Amino acid sequence: MLLSFCRIDPEERDHLLRLFREPDVKVWWQHFADQQAFRIRTFLEHLWKAREFVVWQPLVIPGLLQIPDCLRAIAAETVGLPADEIEDRVRSRLAMQEVFRQRLDCTFYLHEQVLWTQAGGEEVVRAQLHHLLQMSVRPYIHLRIMPFSAGAHAGMAGSFDLLRFDRIEPVIFLEAENSCLVVERKDSVRDYEDIIKALDRKALDEEESRQLITRLAARGIGPEAEPRHSRHAGAGVPR
């Protein structure tokens, strides 16, 4: 039902159903040659049907929140991506951001270290931080930063996306370099929901998160800068 609901084409649907019918298989694992086309298509088919989207990302600003220059810098470092396909990658990622037109309820949990990543250089980083601030004031976008000072936390195993729907059960997206895992087994999804609850307890609240980003953007994050770890928003960044 989920595959038809998301309008996955017959060939992909049949392959996923074969995987799902195997004994004890409660996840869909797809290794794909045209990885970006499959990844974006599968993800968007779920995202446009979702009522709530929750992201945990400890390494990089999520693509839905990236500005073009940041997208371009990351694409340029992608192994196996020809230089003449970088702009296609950027355009495809920007097209994904059209989902915000439906005012999807989104919560982004980001580790503080993603704010310090020098993707594209200092000016691009500053512009990206300002973009995060602009997005964070939208009523349907909730931005929460996990500070360095939080230490060990429940999300250390890696990033994931949770999508909740009105008529079907929630699913988890796990993304690797050339593969995508869609988890719908109820007990597994509950485990990820518990991780989100734990992240929520340790992360800065929305206002504290904005204060931290504002101070980082005002200060600038050049190669010579070093993060200072503090539990309170902005306290780790000199005023």
Secondary structure, DSSP 4 states (H G I P E B T S, - for coil): -HHHHTT--HHHHHHHHHHHHSTT--EEEEE-SSHHHHHHHHHHHHHTT-SEEEEEESSS--GGG--HHHHHHHHHT-TT--GGGHHHHHHHHHHHGGGGGGT-EEEEEEEGGGGG--SS-HHHHHHHHHHHHHHHTSTTEEEEEE-GGG-S-TTTT--EEEEE-SSS--EEEEE-SSEEEEE--HHHHHHHHHHHHHHHHHS--HHHHHHHHHHHHHH---TT------SSTTTTS--
